[in-house]
Amino acid sequence: MMGAISVAFVVIAAVVSCSGRVFTPCELAKQLKYVLSSNLATYLGGNVSLAVCLAGYRHYNASYQLKHPNGTVYYGVFGLKVVSRSGCDGGSIFINDSFDLDLYCLNSTVLIHPNKLYMYHRLCASDLTQRFTCKENEFFHVAEVWDPIYKDIIDLTYGEEHAVVKYLSAHGIDYYQPPTTTTTSPPTTTTSPSTTTTIIISTTVMSLMIGLIVVTYHFLKKFMRGRIAPTASTAPEYVMTPRFPDTSNQMQEEISHNDLMKNKPPAYSAFPTKLCQ
């Protein structure tokens, strides 16, 4: 019980909030996308979702301040510290809601370091954020927002990577094994041909096929007729040979014989005919 009270006291003492503006996730997304679009594209690749996520770990508070045990103070929605770089050398620069130089300093003093870049990408992964779409209405979408689940992680770890690893491990999360990310692509609208167009195309194709078949048939028919049926000039002549011998002479002989038989006198018997008793 005392441990919990001590942690709460440390957080309250470390996080100092002035009277700056506290955004909602969608309000901040709109300002980043429409007011700061040029700077966002230049310094953060136009990634509204990532920028909103980083601000979420500072509770979307433009006047957020976190004092590190070593005395360093982190300011504004992106938790930036004062450095000697021009434009990033005053804390008051980061505790307003204009964000004119915040994105520039975030890119040039924080995300330029590979370990910090990985840490913030890991903290904004799908297993550590709730994701939803900000909309003006049902037809006009602004951006997808990645809202941190564990918003106190920076307050408790001061953004130190080794402490972040321990925090996530205590919640059963592996810092070095991010979930498989899926790229969200805008919906693609495919224009399909209408039913009428499909019918016309099908009919045309069928007509062409039928015409091709008919032409092929007539060509083959003509070609085969030329090969099989010879012309009159080239056709061989056939001589009909009678299957039986000529019987005309035999018939004349039979007729002459019959005539002789008709003129022959009656034959007489060798024995006398008995004329009377």
HELIX and SHEET records of a PDB file:
HELIX    1   1 MET A    2  ALA A   14  1                                  13    
HELIX    2   2 PRO A   25  LYS A   30  1                                   6    
HELIX    3   3 GLN A   31  VAL A   35  3                                   5    
HELIX    4   4 SER A   37  LEU A   44  1                                   8    
HELIX    5   5 VAL A   48  GLY A   56  1                                   9    
HELIX    6   6 GLY A   91  ILE A   93  5                                   3    
HELIX    7   7 ASP A  102  THR A  109  1                                   8    
HELIX    8   8 PRO A  114  LEU A  123  1                                  10    
HELIX    9   9 ILE A  153  THR A  157  1                                   5    
HELIX   10  10 GLU A  161  ALA A  170  1                                  10    
HELIX   11  11 THR A  195  ILE A  228  1                                  34    
HELIX   12  12 SER A  248  ASN A  263  1                                  16    
SHEET    1   A 4 VAL A  15  SER A  17  0                                        
SHEET    2   A 4 TYR A  64  LYS A  67 -1                                        
SHEET    3   A 4 VAL A  73  TYR A  75 -1                                        
SHEET    4   A 4 LEU A  80  LYS A  81 -1                                        
SHEET    1   B 2 THR A 129  LYS A 135  0                                        
SHEET    2   B 2 HIS A 141  PRO A 148 -1                                        
END                                                                             
